[in-house]
Amino acid sequence: MEIRIAGTVQDSIVDGPGLRYVVFTQGCPHRCEGCHNPETHDFSGGKLTDTDRLYEECTENPLTKGVTFSGGEPFCQAEALYELGCRLKERGYHLMSYSGWTFEELQKKAENEEYVGKLLSILDILVDGRFELANRSLMLTYRGSTNQRLIDVQKSLAENRVTEVEI
């Protein structure tokens, strides 16, 4: 399946727990002031690739145990990431995603956008919320501003309430 990406990073230790492969999606409606990846905002930027190619790259290194979807806004390409994520989950990969939307906003979007809910359903961790320059902190694990949360997605979905995770 086709997907538009800004790029990828292999062997990351800063985009989630453990050794990870990171997919930076292209296109973001949030355009947060002070964004770490402003080059990912333009929906027509980046490059087209496909999920088969990304899957092969993700699974290349046997030491990699996790994949992170970053951006851009991953949930703007939820169908492609869901397809990729399902294949990775079958192989036992830990999945994490960033989103400028909150968990609650994503659940609301899922009412009308099937693949938003499906992508959410396979994630282990979600970092949610827009980056807020006024709340920027370099002391946070895997987040840029204090309003953003590290969410245990599976527990949150099972309990129907946000459960944050400590890492």
Steps between C-alpha positions, in 0.01 A plus 500: 500500500628847413605740776660847495792533739754765594755231578601219730758440771647162579637407842345788695520501880328838548159439336366239742620217721773271371656491157244627248431570137327836451269597215453877461174553313457801272218747556372662816195720558613617846805705403601552862717803572854378570437158344806275496418382145352798309614354166235229548203742496443525124266220386655502152860492624718203584496194280266220412593148599302192590435300813666186358828688469465648850420157643818357346707786640336474845577131527853516356682534834430202730582716804217745427198420718284807451366736236392860555269698274585869518448788270343696374174362633490120479122485538460687171626179336334258738403237242855449372647500850235256620589263215871529583439482873295180478781325318751621759280395794480150350878488536489622861607862453416767758310784331502863605360809334500873546194710428413866531147389580424387853390146572147628552505689169622188321219294652251759376661501151478119496120527503517628140843383387526122529877475467568754774334259743671199345844659524436600859392141578842351415722756676680432825589862581364832375659837564203730461435871473642789306846626579467822702806721486402674826504158673819371339720289725822315429447287812211293361538147371398473132297823514566864423251686720337436837146480360588190300429160654657155468196276479470125544258459211393142562422562866325828417278333240420207733411728794342774288712765671845643435774314684841658480814289504822572685817432304 
